[in-house]
Amino acid sequence: MIREHRVLGKWSDSDLDNLIRRGSQIEQIGERIDFLSKHFLHTDYRESTLIGNTTTEEVLVINLEGVDCFTFIDYIEAMRRSDSVHTFKENLIHVRYNGGKVSFDSRNHFFTDWCIRNKRFVMDVTEDIGVYRTVSVKKTLNKKKDGTPFIAGLEPVERIIHYIPSRDVDIFILGKLKSGDYVGIYTQQEGLDVSHVGIIIKQDNSFYLRHASSLPDYRKVIDQNFPGYIKDKEGIVVVRPKQSAYGTQ
């Protein structure tokens, strides 16, 4: 039996069900993600909402009252695969956990975990977009420079990270991005793949990052000018949702 903790905030079950059903009628995936995610603009930023660690039993958390950058994309990706509030819950389990097993060990703690383990529904398109500008780096995730873990109880894992340096994100690169793309902000910090995640939203010729910002001036889900946001960042990792049918893994 999966333990569950639900905080829907302003949403009733019927309101959430109606939103997901309306989203499911939008055929183009990017438009669907834009439609769903815009209903969470101004949602409070709240960190550490998930429950579970090496000594505490994992709980399936659905908290729409407050999100961090990662839980925000969890919820939106699960919603875009769903056609009801019931299927949303089932899809969230598979978005957040490897093989749909609700446990701390199976949780996708890193953005590249999230991408690889959801490969039926999303794909890393960083190399396709960046082409010769793409940089590939081998990193050992969950292992700090001093050898200690970021997340206690998880084994380090070697992974090749592909990213496009922010200095190379010009009109040509921006033109290859699509609304609904999930973007990770690459970090050179040892042991991590990205430091932040959000969703690309394209409006006419402008590009925005829709994300749960932890900065004191915001502390909520906002849209920010994407080129301006990344200009002082190290790079981007781009993960694209596939135009696929509904369902779990």
N, C-alpha and C positions, 0 to 999 in steps of 0.2 A: 504494500500500500504506500503510495507516494504522499508524503506530507506536503501540504500546500499552505501558502500564506498569500492572501489576496488583499491588495489595497487599490481600489479602482479610482479613488479620488472623485473627480466630478462625473465620472462615468457610471451609469447603471448598466447592468447586464444587457438590457434591451437596447440602450443607446450604443453600447460597444458592438453588439451584434448587428445593429443597423449600419454602423460605420463600415464594418468589415464587409457586409453584404454589398453595400454601395461600391466599395473599393473593388470587390471581386468582379464587378460588371465592367470595369475599365480594362480593356484588352491589352493596351500597351503598358508594359511593366514599369517603365520609368514614370509614366503619368500616374499609375496606380500608387507607386511609392511616394510621389510628390503629394498626391491627394491625401493619403493616409497620414503621412508625417506632418503635414501642415496643421492638422488638427491637434498636434502636440506642441506647437509653438507656444512659448511662455510657460510650459510645464517646468516646475521647479527642478533645479539641479540637486541631486542628493546622492552622495557616495555611500558605498558599503551597504547597499540594500539587500544583497544576496546573503543567504544564511547557509553556513556550512564551512567546515575546515577539517583538518586531520583529526580533531577530537570532538567535533560537533556534527551531528547527522545533517546531511544536505536536505534542504527544503526547497520545493519548487516555489519560487517567488514570482508573483505577478504584481508589480507595483507601478501603477500608472500615475500615481500622485507625485513621485519624484524619481528621476532617472539620472544615471551618469552617461557618459558618451557611449559606453559599450552596451549597457542594458537598453538604451534608446534604439540602437540598430537591431538588437535582439528582437524587441517587440515589433518594430516595423517590418523586419524580414519575415517574422512569423505571421503577421497580419496579411502581408501581401501574398502569402501562400494559401490563405484561408478563405472560406466562404461563410463562416459563422463563428460565434464566440467559442463554441465547443471545439471546432477544428483549430482555432487559434491556440488553445491550450496545448493540444497535441503537437502542433507544429513548433510551438515554443520549446517544448521538451527536446525536439530534434535539432532545433537551431542552436540551443545553448549547450547541449550535452552530446558527446560522442556516442553514436549508436542509440540515442534516446535513453541512456541509462542515467537516471538522476542520482549523481554522486559527485562528491568534490573532485575525485580523481578524473572523472569523465567530463567535467566542465571545461569549456573552451576558454582558457585563461588568457590566451594570446590571439591577436587578430589573425595571424597565419594559421593557428589551430582552427579558428572559426571558418576560414576560407577552405582549407584542405578537407575538413570533416563535413562541410556542406557542399562538396564539389558537384553534387547532382544539380544544385540550384544556383550556385555562384561560381565564378571563375576569376582567377587573377589575370588581368589583361594589361598589367604594367609594361611587360616587354613589348606587347603589340602596339601600345600607345607610344611608348618612349623610343622604341627601335634602338638606334645606335646611342641614344642619350641615356639609356637605361644602365644603371650600375647594379652589379650583383655582388653580394657580400655574404660570406659564411659567418653565421653567428651561433653561439651556444645560448639558447634561451633559458632563462631562469638561473643564470650563473653570473653574479656580479664580478667586478674586477678583482675583488678580494676573495672570490671563490664561494661566497655565501649565496644562498638562494634569495630571489625576490619573494617567492611563495614557498613557505616551509612545507615539506612533505611531498613536493613534486620533483621528479627527476629532471635534470637538465636535458635538453634535446638540441642536437645540431640541425640547423636549417639554413638553406640558401634564401636570402631575402633580395628581391628585385625592387629597386626604387628609382624614381626619376628625381634628380636634384632639383630643388625649387628654382634655382637660377635658370634652369632649362625649360621651365614651364612657360612657354610663350603662346602666341596666338595659334600656332600650329598644333601644339599639344592640347590646349584648351578646346580647340575645335574637334578633337577626338573624344572628349568627355561627353557623357550623356546624363540627363536627369535620372536619378536613381542609382547612380554609381556610388558604391561605398568607398570612401577614401581614408586610408590610414596615414598619419603623419609620421614618417620614418624618423627614427632617432639613432644616433651613433652610440648611445649609451650601451655599454656591454650588458648582455642578458635580456635586452628588450628588442622587439621588432618595431613597434610603433609606440608613440606617446599619447596618441589621441586618435579618435575616429569620428567620422561624420558622413553626411550624404550630400552629393552634388545635386544642386538644383539649378537648372538653366532656364532663364527667363529672357526671351528675345536674344540679345547678344551679350547678356551679363551672366556671370557664374557666381553662385553662392554656395557656402558651406552651411548646411543645416545641421546643427550639432548641439549637444548639451554642454554648455560652457561652464567651467568651474571658476572663471575669473570673478573677482569680487564685484566688478561693475555689472555683471550679468546674473550669474547663478541661475540660469534657466536655459531652455531650448530656444535658440535664436538662429536667424539667417545672417551670415556675415559675408562680405565680399571675399570671394575665394582667392583671387590673385593677391589681394592685400593681406589676407590672413597668412598665406604661406611664404611671403617674401622673406621673412626672417627665420623660416623653418628649414630643416635639412633636406627634406624631400617628401615624395608622396608614393604610396602604394595604392593601386586602383583595382578594386574588385567589382566585377559587374554581375548583376543578377541575370540569370538566364530566362529567356521567354519560355517558361516551362509550365506544365500543368500543375494543378494544386496537389498537395499531398505531403506526406512525411518522407523520410529517407527510405 
